[in-house]
């Protein structure tokens, strides 16, 4: 069957990617997941004029009642599964029209898309802005025989296949069926055709808890988790066909356990978009289960990227060489700018061995060479048969890297669900040339493995702590002691060695609720400057901390960073007693500030007018000028000047 014009454009692979606008793809379970958990990032992409396509795997028909639960209308509402699914589609159309600056009555075109499995999906796009669209797989919670099914059941192989739900205004008129293998292959086909620069998913490994052995509770919706697992499996398949993309995984319902990282303005914009989704289009009501009730749901009050995805780890070795590591298409990569990064320089990535990386990478340089660390998942099996492990590789691009060596998991011989509670690895090199790797553990404390000078790893150690988030920051003080920082809902936890190679003690830095992980720099006097975003504003706070006794100054705000989200990148200036900070601002662009001296007076501020997809890191020219590094849409590491 020949492709329609819209379908051919959707799956076109003829034009070179570099000639296209930035392409953003979201893969979600439900028609409001993107609005709840990926905004304002998604809205910025839509408003920028970039190509935006959101793929929804399920119909999300729930109980078929399009009314707010516990209301009189809900009690009297009929069960209409197809009708409620239609309302969710109308809501999504209204929301995307609103985000693009159009009226919610804007016209949409509906087409079918033939998939690799032979099944059909629906492609819906704005008539006046065809670069903004949706793809609907329409998987139903009930089969045609009435049996209960779900995306989670399909991933876990509790069912062999899942039926779709028909909708009145869809061009698809017959029920489609998808197996697990079909869905992975079909998503991979779409990704290869679209060649997205960025793919957003939900968290494939949300935190889990257990009241008793076998009674496991996920902190997120099981279909959110399953949609992310399908997405990651498809990206891995598409990678084998040349896909190179930045992946960002977002926290879902887990947001309600953490302070909000959005300021009032961004939160109001998000609530307005969700309200439009609830109201739908003229004469086509939206999802009334959302609507005006959105403000009561705290899981929508953040936009939080998890497990450090999209970040860059950058270091300079003792011989002056500069290295950066990260991941593209869930595969590890390294950028090597050499000894002389310069403004406007772009460096293409080199692949490292291995794949299916579920976090970005940490890197240290020791007498044994470069050592790289990541999280790896080994299979697409159901959760009880999957593994999640910290892995390490050692070497250089010139001489090659060793194959990935597993460092295991603090819980590999314990209850299966506990291994999925670990966070992204952070690494440090102690003054005694020993390598350290740290992860947040299932108990929300800190676990560590240490390699001796010959590179032999010891056992996993539990360093204590509680309520720790997944992403960590490490720093080694001038006396060779390793320090680890991470955020909790109440403040910042700091683990410190009292002597190089010694044990760790932990203390809570009472700075108020942070909106994300801290970053740390070293002053000329040997103190630490600890920076973090404050909850509900994003403004950056700071304390000065002594690495010797752990004492710290009262927290203060620096008058910078409000409205932004994401991690802060910090570096000391080798030319003067100054500290440079960079982050993503309220408009999604890179913003930097230079703070001078002990009083941290702001002496230079600037904005780099480029949308930031992933993370930021600092490098330096040969004469010590700070350069801001970020990954471009095509995967190059780019260095931006800060002297203008």
Secondary structure, 3 states (H helix, E strand, C coil): CCCCHHHHHHCCCCCCHHHCCCEEEEEECCCCHHHHHCCCHHHHHHHCCCEEEEEEEECCCCCCCCCCCCCHHHHHCCCCHHHHHHHHHHHHHHHHHHHCCCCCCCCEEEEEEECCCCCEEEEEEECCEEEEEEEEEEECCECCCCCECCHHHHHCCCCCEEEECCCCCCCCCCCCEEEHHHHHHHHHHHHHHHCCCEEEEECCCCCEEEEECCEEEECCCHHHHHHHHHHHHHHHHHHCCCCCCEEEEECCHHHHHCCCCCCHHHHHHHHHHHHHHHHEECCEECCCCCHHHHHHCHHHCCCCECCCCCCCEEEECCCCCEEEEEEECCEEEEEEEECCCCCCCEECCEECCCCCECCCCEEEEECCEEEEEEEEECCCCCHHHCCEEEEEEEEECCCEECCCEEEECCCCCCCHHHHHHCCCCEEEECCCCCEEEEEECCCCCEEEEEECCCCCECCCEECCCCCCCCCEEEEECCCCCEEEEEECCCCEEEEEECCCCCCEEEEEECCCCECCCCEEEECCCCCEEEEEEECCCCCEEEEEECCCCCCECCCEECCCCCCCCCCCEEEEECCCCEEEEEEECCCCEEEEEEEECCCCEEEEEEEEEEECCCCEEEEECCCCCEEEEEECCCCCEEEEECCC
